[in-house]
Amino acid sequence: INAGDRVYFDFDAYAIRQDAQQILAQQAAWLVRYPAVQVQIAGNCDERGTEEYNLALGQRRANAAAAYLKAKGIAAARMTTISYGKDRPTAMGSNEQAWAQNRNATTSVR
């Protein structure tokens, strides 16, 4: 079952959107099923803003996703978070479509 590995955020925001809640709930269900699995959640930003600002915003996005999973019963000890700021874009380009793709938190198995 594909739980989805990525949730997206609005511009300059780290609140979990309604569409992201379903993906994170699926991730939580998968993690409950596989209790030995540990994950890393990476927060990412679009290219706008300073390096420092985007690193902080990316961390808040990763932390928000981790907090949602924790609220669904996933132990905090099973999760690590990291921010890549704007250093690892998903989509290349300087337009709203690319920026929207790059505002995300990505969960990967460790």
C-alpha positions in Angstrom: 0.0 0.0 0.0 1.4 3.4 -0.9 0.9 5.8 2.0 2.4 8.7 0.2 5.7 10.2 1.2 5.1 13.9 0.8 2.7 16.6 2.1 2.5 20.2 0.7 2.3 23.5 2.4 0.9 26.9 1.5 3.3 29.8 0.9 5.1 31.0 4.1 3.2 28.5 6.2 3.7 25.3 8.2 0.2 24.5 9.2 -0.9 21.0 8.1 -3.5 21.4 5.3 -6.6 19.3 5.1 -5.2 17.4 2.0 -2.0 16.6 4.0 -4.0 15.2 6.9 -5.1 12.2 4.8 -1.6 11.4 3.7 -0.2 11.7 7.2 -3.0 9.5 8.5 -2.0 6.9 6.0 1.6 7.2 7.0 0.6 6.8 10.6 -1.4 3.7 9.8 1.5 2.2 7.9 3.9 3.0 10.8 1.5 1.3 13.3 1.6 -1.7 11.1 5.4 -1.8 11.1 6.5 -0.8 14.6 10.2 -1.4 14.0 10.4 1.2 11.2 12.0 4.6 11.9 11.5 7.6 9.6 13.1 10.9 8.8 10.9 13.9 7.9 12.6 16.5 5.8 11.1 20.0 5.5 11.6 21.9 2.3 10.9 25.4 0.9 10.7 27.1 -2.4 13.5 29.3 -3.6 12.1 32.6 -2.2 13.5 34.0 1.0 16.8 33.9 2.7 18.8 30.7 3.5 18.3 31.2 7.2 14.6 31.9 6.9 14.0 28.9 4.7 16.0 26.6 7.0 13.8 27.7 9.9 10.6 27.3 8.0 11.6 23.9 6.6 12.3 22.8 10.2 8.8 24.0 11.3 7.3 22.1 8.4 9.1 18.9 9.4 8.2 19.4 13.0 4.5 20.0 12.1 4.4 16.7 10.2 6.1 14.8 13.0 3.7 16.3 15.6 0.8 15.1 13.5 2.2 11.6 13.4 2.9 11.7 17.1 -0.8 12.8 17.7 -1.8 9.7 15.7 0.2 7.5 18.1 3.6 7.2 16.5 6.4 7.4 19.1 8.6 10.5 18.8 11.6 8.2 19.2 10.8 6.7 15.8 11.1 10.0 14.0 13.8 12.4 13.2 13.4 15.8 11.5 15.7 17.8 9.3 15.4 21.0 7.2 16.9 21.4 3.8 15.4 24.8 3.3 15.6 25.6 -0.4 18.6 23.4 -1.1 16.8 20.3 -2.4 14.1 21.4 -4.8 11.7 18.8 -6.1 10.8 20.9 -9.2 13.1 23.2 -11.1 11.7 26.6 -12.1 10.9 30.0 -10.8 7.1 30.0 -11.1 4.1 29.2 -8.8 3.9 25.6 -10.1 7.5 24.8 -9.1 7.3 26.7 -5.9 4.1 24.8 -4.8 5.9 21.5 -5.4 8.9 22.6 -3.4 7.0 23.6 -0.3 6.8 20.2 1.3 7.7 17.7 4.0 8.9 14.4 2.8 8.9 11.2 5.0 11.5 8.5 4.3 12.3 5.2 5.9 15.6 5.3 7.8 
